[in-house]
Amino acid sequence: MNTLRWAIGIEYNGAEFCGWQRQSHCSSVQQALEQALSYVADHSIELSCAGRTDAAVHACEQVAHFDSTADRTPRAWLMGANCRLPRSIRILWVQAVSVDFHARFTAFARSYRYLILNSDVPSALFQRQVCWDYRRMDENRMQLAARHLIGEHDFSAFRAAGCQAKTASRFVQSLSVSRQGDIIAIDIRANAFLHHMVRNIAGSLMSIGCGEQQEDWLHEVLLSKDRRLAAKTAAAAGLYFVQAHYPGQFPLPQVERRPVLF
């Protein structure tokens, strides 16, 4: 039997899961997907994804791939697996790809969005979808500070203590801060990310937005390469893996899906 490689796009609400990666002691997104796809394939399926997310982190369009000898159409994979998944996970599309495609290693960039509810009162409806902060923030000051992080830098000051990456060098292609009503959105795109890098950057930008720090402070923290000098890690609930970006030779049916609230 021939083995085919399949790519899938996945949307999930991470509030119920201990992250993407399969773990023995808790429910993960990977585990739920592999169980559903294995049922459709009638054999064991193992997934590789574009970017592993932590507990309570969401995804608008995570990308993963798997190999299978099962004779199934894209629609059979899509409908069959979604019928076996919890409501908080949905496969958006399925496409056959060449064997040289790899969800993680073929991607040349990833995009994340961090959402902050900047209001006096937290939301009853979206408490697990946003980071709430009552301190009034100036998104323009946050945007001015963010410019210091664009480009290739050593992001040691914004990596988790347990980060296992061999190097802290990353290239941030874009970083913007915008506001719509009470929602502040931090959008960042880079070639790759360190563990907790987006949430640590978000936490420091929030300190600047509320006036605790000046705009140039972020540049000083970056140059220090010292995690202790940056602000605390922002809450996981506000973080969304938006999209992985691939070369044109892999035309996946991706549609940019960004979380918008209110």
QUIZI-V51558 format. One line per field, one symbol per residue. phi: phi as a letter, one per 30 degrees, with the letter a starting at -180 (. if undefined). psi: psi as a letter, one per 40 degrees, with the letter a starting at -180 (. if undefined). Layout:
phi: ???
psi: ???
This chain:
phi: .dcccbcbcbcacdecccjddebdcadbdedddddddddddiadcbcbcdadcdeidcbdadbbbacacddbdedddddddddccdddbbddabbdbddddbeddddcabbbbcccdcbdbddddcdccbccbdddccddddddddddcdjcbdcedbcddcdcddbcdbcddaabbbbbiccccccbbbdabddieddddddddddddcjdbdededdddeddhcedddddddddedcbddaccbdddcddddbdccdbci
psi: iihihhiihhhihedeifadhhideihidddddddddddddfihhhihidhhiiheiihdgihiiiiieigiidddddddddeeiieehhhdihhhiieehhddddheiihihhhhhgidhihddfdeeihhhehhihdddddddddeehahihfdefiideheidiehihhdihihiihbehhhhhhhidiiihedddddddddddddeediideddddddddfhddeiiihiiddehhhdiihiideggifihhhhhhi.
